[in-house]
Amino acid sequence: MSGGDPGRIGGRVVDACVGLLLAAMALYGAISILRAIWLYLCIVVLVVGIGALLWWRISSKYRGW
């Protein structure tokens, strides 16, 4: 052993547990937000995709004049 403070090992374990707890809470919050806005997010993606498709079709049609 390197002769370090033996109490520091317990502190590292506590730090790791607190870090895992905070990460789990952040993941839970992100999933909750996604579940709340999932329908609206899909609608926005659909509208933007259709708009981009229409813009691409119109711009490719009139590109040659």
C-alpha positions as CSV (number, residue, x, y, z in Angstrom):
1,M,0.0,0.0,0.0
2,S,1.1,3.5,-0.6
3,G,0.4,4.6,3.0
4,G,-2.3,7.1,2.1
5,D,-5.2,8.0,4.4
6,P,-7.3,4.9,4.9
7,G,-10.4,7.0,5.5
8,R,-10.1,8.4,2.0
9,I,-11.2,5.0,0.5
10,G,-14.6,5.4,2.2
11,G,-14.8,9.0,0.9
12,R,-14.1,7.7,-2.6
13,V,-16.9,5.2,-2.4
14,V,-19.3,7.8,-1.1
15,D,-18.2,10.2,-3.9
16,A,-18.9,7.4,-6.5
17,C,-22.3,6.6,-5.0
18,V,-23.3,10.3,-5.0
19,G,-22.1,10.6,-8.6
20,L,-24.1,7.5,-9.6
21,L,-27.2,8.9,-7.8
22,L,-26.9,12.2,-9.6
23,A,-26.4,10.5,-12.9
24,A,-29.5,8.4,-12.3
25,M,-31.6,11.4,-11.4
26,A,-30.4,13.3,-14.5
27,L,-31.3,10.3,-16.7
28,Y,-34.7,10.0,-15.0
29,G,-35.4,13.7,-15.6
30,A,-34.3,13.5,-19.2
31,I,-36.6,10.5,-19.8
32,S,-39.5,12.3,-18.1
33,I,-39.0,15.3,-20.3
34,L,-38.9,13.2,-23.5
35,R,-42.0,11.3,-22.4
36,A,-43.8,14.6,-21.9
37,I,-42.9,16.1,-25.3
38,W,-42.7,12.9,-27.4
39,L,-45.8,13.5,-29.4
40,Y,-45.0,17.2,-30.1
41,L,-41.4,16.2,-31.0
42,C,-42.7,13.6,-33.6
43,I,-45.0,16.2,-35.1
44,V,-42.3,18.8,-35.4
45,V,-39.9,16.2,-37.1
46,L,-42.7,15.2,-39.5
47,V,-43.5,18.8,-40.5
48,V,-39.8,19.7,-40.9
49,G,-39.2,16.6,-42.9
50,I,-42.2,17.2,-45.2
51,G,-41.1,20.9,-45.6
52,A,-37.6,19.8,-46.5
53,L,-38.9,17.3,-49.0
54,L,-41.1,19.8,-50.7
55,W,-38.3,22.4,-50.8
56,W,-35.9,19.9,-52.3
57,R,-38.5,18.8,-55.0
58,I,-39.4,22.4,-55.9
59,S,-35.8,23.6,-56.0
60,S,-34.7,20.6,-58.1
61,K,-37.5,21.2,-60.5
62,Y,-36.6,24.8,-61.2
63,R,-32.9,24.4,-61.0
64,G,-32.4,24.3,-64.8
65,W,-33.9,27.6,-65.9
